[in-house]
Structure formats: structure tokens, C-alpha cells
């Protein structure tokens, strides 16, 4: 990371916008590279396998992690998977209570200590669902309720703790999960992507009728 050698991680009150650009870029770049080095290929493969075999995939997270769960849900839906994303804790818990052994529950939390998220995964596991945790801390309460733990290695600053580097690192992990699932069912996934792309492109405002 030679380009970042003279840039510290924390954002200071006296920083210029140029400093902020450099520091945010540095922290997020390092969050991605550190997560790539830290992510266990065997754990990723296990997560991909259970998702490929799943009848339904549910995701849940709070705050910034909720957006990451929604992104994964949308990606999986694009390739024909039955995927749901929950942003309300009570809705997530009631959904988790209906999961079965052929379902997967994915919980996302940087700290791994967000109570709502921990309880969601606990309920899902008690129902017999496969449980996956995406967290920065492998020894966290969330990880304790997961069959599979995918760890990030996010670099956070005191200015925006658990919202900058963590989100980028989590997105990197779910992109790996999604790509693995798509590859494992390549023909089906490519056809679903083609069909959904055509539908979206067909609704573009710049197109004239018949184009």
C-alpha cells in the first residue's frame, strides 16, 4: 500500500477533504485486502454448498449490516434463489421460527454482539436451519450460534466505528458467497441473469417502443 504510506487511519478535525478522501480510501482498501487474506476458503465453500442446496435463504442485520443483507438477498434473487431479507427484528424472529433443516439463516454483524441479530440466529438454529454468521469477531456471541462463520477483517476509525470499513468488508464477503453460488449452478444462474437483465433493460427510459 505504498500510495497510502503517509496517511494515518483516523480522521482528525483539521483534515482537509483531500485528507479525508485519502484516509477513507486507505481504510476501505485495507479492509478489503485484509478480509481477503483472512477469509477461510473452506468455510466459504461450506456456506456456498448449503445455500445452493437450500429451499429458502433468510438474511438479517441491523443498521449498516441490514443493507448488506438486502444486497445479498437481491443478488440471490437475481439468480432464481428464494431469498428473503429482514430489517425488523420481530419480523426476522417470526420468520426464523418457521425455518427448517433445508433452509439457511444468514446473520450479519460487525461486532457479533448485536442482541437482535444474535437472537435471530439462535432461533433459526433451534429450528434446525443451517446458520451462517458474517462478523469481524470469530469468538463473538453471534459466531457461537453459527454452523459456519465467515470473518471479515475491517479497519474502523473512531469517527465512524463499525460503519465504513466493516460495510465494505461485509460486501466483499457476500460478493464471494454470491459468486460461489452462481458458479456452482452456472447454467441456471447465467440464464436467470440473462432473463432478469433483459427485463430491466426493457424498462429503460431511453428505449423506444419496439427496441
VEXFIMI-690088 format. One record per residue (C-alpha): residue number from 0; residue in three letters; y, x, z. Coordinates in Angstrom, 2 decimals, decimal comma. Layout:
% VEXFIMI-690088
(NUM ALA (Y X Z))
...
//
This chain:
% VEXFIMI-690088
(0 UNK (0,00 0,00 0,00))
(1 UNK (2,40 2,76 -0,92))
(2 UNK (5,09 0,30 -2,04))
(3 UNK (5,28 -1,08 1,49))
(4 UNK (5,26 2,26 3,33))
(5 UNK (8,84 1,98 4,63))
(6 UNK (8,64 -1,71 5,57))
(7 UNK (7,74 -2,83 9,09))
(8 UNK (5,92 -6,10 9,68))
(9 UNK (8,23 -8,13 11,91))
(10 UNK (11,29 -9,94 10,62))
(11 UNK (14,46 -8,97 12,50))
(12 UNK (17,73 -10,86 12,86))
(13 UNK (19,56 -8,14 10,95))
(14 UNK (17,20 -8,17 7,96))
(15 UNK (18,64 -8,85 4,53))
(16 UNK (16,96 -11,30 2,17))
(17 UNK (15,63 -8,29 0,28))
(18 UNK (14,06 -7,06 3,54))
(19 UNK (12,54 -10,49 4,13))
(20 UNK (11,04 -10,52 0,63))
(21 UNK (9,51 -7,09 1,18))
(22 UNK (8,15 -7,92 4,63))
(23 UNK (6,68 -11,29 3,68))
(24 UNK (5,10 -9,75 0,58))
(25 UNK (3,68 -6,90 2,65))
(26 UNK (2,21 -9,14 5,35))
(27 UNK (0,67 -11,59 2,92))
(28 UNK (-0,73 -8,87 0,66))
(29 UNK (-2,31 -7,12 3,62))
(30 UNK (-3,68 -10,42 4,95))
(31 UNK (-5,49 -10,94 1,65))
(32 UNK (-6,80 -7,38 1,33))
(33 UNK (-7,90 -7,21 4,97))
(34 UNK (-9,65 -10,58 4,68))
(35 UNK (-11,43 -9,46 1,51))
(36 UNK (-12,70 -6,38 3,34))
(37 UNK (-13,71 -8,41 6,39))
(38 UNK (-15,34 -11,45 4,73))
(39 UNK (-19,13 -11,37 5,05))
(40 UNK (-20,80 -11,91 1,64))
(41 UNK (-23,98 -13,20 3,33))
(42 UNK (-22,01 -15,78 5,30))
(43 UNK (-20,12 -16,80 2,18))
(44 UNK (-23,38 -17,20 0,27))
(45 UNK (-24,80 -19,37 3,05))
(46 UNK (-21,69 -21,56 3,02))
(47 UNK (-21,88 -21,91 -0,77))
(48 UNK (-25,55 -22,89 -0,60))
(49 UNK (-25,10 -25,65 1,97))
(50 UNK (-22,09 -27,04 0,09))
(51 UNK (-23,99 -27,06 -3,22))
(52 UNK (-26,82 -29,00 -1,57))
(53 UNK (-24,55 -31,37 0,38))
(54 UNK (-24,27 -35,09 -0,18))
(55 UNK (-20,76 -35,01 1,28))
(56 UNK (-18,30 -32,34 2,40))
(57 UNK (-15,63 -33,12 5,00))
(58 UNK (-12,76 -30,78 5,88))
(59 UNK (-10,39 -30,87 8,84))
(60 UNK (-7,49 -28,80 10,11))
(61 UNK (-4,24 -29,26 12,00))
(62 UNK (-0,77 -28,23 10,82))
(63 UNK (-0,82 -25,50 8,16))
(64 UNK (-4,62 -25,47 8,25))
(65 UNK (-4,63 -29,13 7,18))
(66 UNK (-3,04 -28,18 3,86))
(67 UNK (-5,74 -25,57 3,33))
(68 UNK (-8,45 -28,18 3,96))
(69 UNK (-6,80 -30,54 1,49))
(70 UNK (-6,71 -27,79 -1,12))
(71 UNK (-10,44 -27,18 -0,75))
(72 UNK (-11,14 -30,91 -0,92))
(73 UNK (-9,16 -31,24 -4,16))
(74 UNK (-10,87 -28,23 -5,71))
(75 UNK (-14,35 -29,52 -4,86))
(76 UNK (-13,48 -32,98 -6,17))
(77 UNK (-12,42 -31,40 -9,48))
(78 UNK (-16,00 -30,21 -10,00))
(79 UNK (-17,62 -33,50 -9,06))
(80 UNK (-18,36 -32,92 -5,40))
(81 UNK (-17,96 -35,73 -2,88))
(82 UNK (-15,34 -34,19 -0,62))
(83 UNK (-13,01 -35,70 1,97))
(84 UNK (-10,08 -34,15 3,82))
(85 UNK (-8,85 -35,42 7,17))
(86 UNK (-5,44 -34,71 8,68))
(87 UNK (-5,57 -37,21 11,56))
(88 UNK (-7,78 -36,19 14,48))
(89 UNK (-9,09 -39,65 15,33))
(90 UNK (-9,99 -40,33 11,70))
(91 UNK (-11,67 -36,94 11,50))
(92 UNK (-13,73 -37,55 14,62))
(93 UNK (-14,88 -41,00 13,49))
(94 UNK (-15,84 -39,57 10,11))
(95 UNK (-17,69 -36,68 11,77))
(96 UNK (-19,66 -39,22 13,77))
(97 UNK (-21,10 -40,63 10,51))
(98 UNK (-22,23 -37,27 9,10))
(99 UNK (-25,91 -36,46 8,71))
(100 UNK (-28,09 -33,47 8,03))
(101 UNK (-27,31 -33,43 4,32))
(102 UNK (-23,55 -33,24 4,94))
(103 UNK (-21,21 -30,33 5,62))
(104 UNK (-18,25 -30,27 8,00))
(105 UNK (-15,68 -27,52 7,44))
(106 UNK (-13,11 -26,86 10,16))
(107 UNK (-10,12 -24,58 9,66))
(108 UNK (-8,09 -22,99 12,46))
(109 UNK (-6,40 -19,60 12,60))
(110 UNK (-6,78 -19,31 16,38))
(111 UNK (-10,10 -21,12 16,53))
(112 UNK (-8,82 -22,72 19,73))
(113 UNK (-7,08 -25,86 18,42))
(114 UNK (-8,68 -28,54 20,59))
(115 UNK (-8,74 -31,31 17,98))
(116 UNK (-10,40 -29,03 15,45))
(117 UNK (-12,94 -27,70 17,94))
(118 UNK (-13,91 -31,24 18,98))
(119 UNK (-14,24 -32,29 15,35))
(120 UNK (-16,78 -29,57 14,65))
(121 UNK (-18,58 -30,30 17,93))
(122 UNK (-19,03 -33,96 16,95))
(123 UNK (-20,22 -33,05 13,44))
(124 UNK (-22,75 -30,56 14,76))
(125 UNK (-24,08 -33,06 17,28))
(126 UNK (-24,73 -35,42 14,37))
(127 UNK (-26,83 -32,76 12,64))
(128 UNK (-24,37 -31,81 9,89))
(129 UNK (-24,05 -28,23 8,69))
(130 UNK (-20,90 -26,81 10,24))
(131 UNK (-18,60 -24,16 8,82))
(132 UNK (-15,64 -22,58 10,63))
(133 UNK (-12,84 -20,69 8,89))
(134 UNK (-10,96 -18,78 11,57))
(135 UNK (-9,40 -15,44 12,38))
(136 UNK (-11,50 -15,00 15,52))
(137 UNK (-15,29 -14,83 15,37))
(138 UNK (-15,59 -15,26 19,15))
(139 UNK (-13,37 -18,37 19,30))
(140 UNK (-14,38 -21,80 20,65))
(141 UNK (-14,43 -23,15 17,09))
(142 UNK (-16,85 -20,47 15,97))
(143 UNK (-19,16 -21,38 18,85))
(144 UNK (-19,75 -24,80 17,24))
(145 UNK (-20,30 -23,44 13,71))
(146 UNK (-23,53 -22,62 11,95))
(147 UNK (-21,52 -20,43 9,57))
(148 UNK (-18,34 -18,56 10,44))
(149 UNK (-16,04 -17,20 7,71))
(150 UNK (-13,44 -14,95 9,28))
(151 UNK (-10,00 -14,15 8,00))
(152 UNK (-8,03 -11,04 8,94))
(153 UNK (-4,50 -12,41 8,84))
(154 UNK (-1,42 -10,40 9,84))
(155 UNK (1,09 -12,59 11,66))
(156 UNK (4,62 -11,82 12,81))
(157 UNK (6,38 -13,15 15,90))
(158 UNK (8,81 -15,00 13,62))
(159 UNK (6,17 -17,32 12,10))
(160 UNK (3,00 -16,83 14,07))
(161 UNK (-0,13 -18,42 12,55))
(162 UNK (1,69 -19,95 9,56))
(163 UNK (2,34 -17,22 6,98))
(164 UNK (-0,42 -14,62 6,67))
(165 UNK (-3,02 -17,00 8,12))
(166 UNK (-2,47 -19,65 5,45))
(167 UNK (-2,68 -17,10 2,65))
(168 UNK (-5,86 -15,60 4,12))
(169 UNK (-7,44 -19,04 4,55))
(170 UNK (-6,60 -19,97 0,97))
(171 UNK (-8,23 -16,76 -0,21))
(172 UNK (-11,43 -17,69 1,67))
(173 UNK (-11,59 -21,23 0,30))
(174 UNK (-10,97 -19,93 -3,21))
(175 UNK (-14,03 -17,72 -2,75))
(176 UNK (-16,01 -20,71 -1,45))
(177 UNK (-14,91 -22,90 -4,34))
(178 UNK (-15,62 -20,26 -6,97))
(179 UNK (-19,06 -19,64 -5,49))
(180 UNK (-19,88 -23,36 -5,56))
(181 UNK (-18,61 -23,71 -9,14))
(182 UNK (-20,66 -20,70 -10,25))
(183 UNK (-23,81 -21,99 -8,57))
(184 UNK (-23,59 -25,19 -10,61))
(185 UNK (-21,93 -23,63 -13,61))
(186 UNK (-22,65 -26,11 -16,42))
(187 UNK (-21,90 -29,16 -14,28))
(188 UNK (-18,74 -27,58 -12,89))
(189 UNK (-17,41 -26,47 -16,26))
(190 UNK (-17,95 -29,91 -17,72))
(191 UNK (-16,20 -31,56 -14,75))
(192 UNK (-13,29 -29,14 -15,06))
(193 UNK (-13,00 -29,85 -18,78))
(194 UNK (-13,01 -33,61 -18,26))
(195 UNK (-10,50 -33,54 -15,40))
(196 UNK (-8,26 -31,11 -17,30))
(197 UNK (-8,25 -33,41 -20,32))
(198 UNK (-7,33 -36,40 -18,16))
(199 UNK (-4,43 -34,59 -16,53))
(200 UNK (-3,18 -33,10 -19,79))
(201 UNK (-3,39 -36,52 -21,40))
(202 UNK (-0,86 -37,76 -18,88))
(203 UNK (1,69 -35,02 -19,57))
(204 UNK (5,13 -36,47 -20,26))
(205 UNK (5,81 -34,17 -23,21))
(206 UNK (2,91 -35,58 -25,20))
(207 UNK (3,49 -38,34 -27,70))
(208 UNK (1,02 -41,22 -28,12))
(209 UNK (-1,98 -40,12 -30,14))
(210 UNK (-1,54 -36,41 -29,41))
//
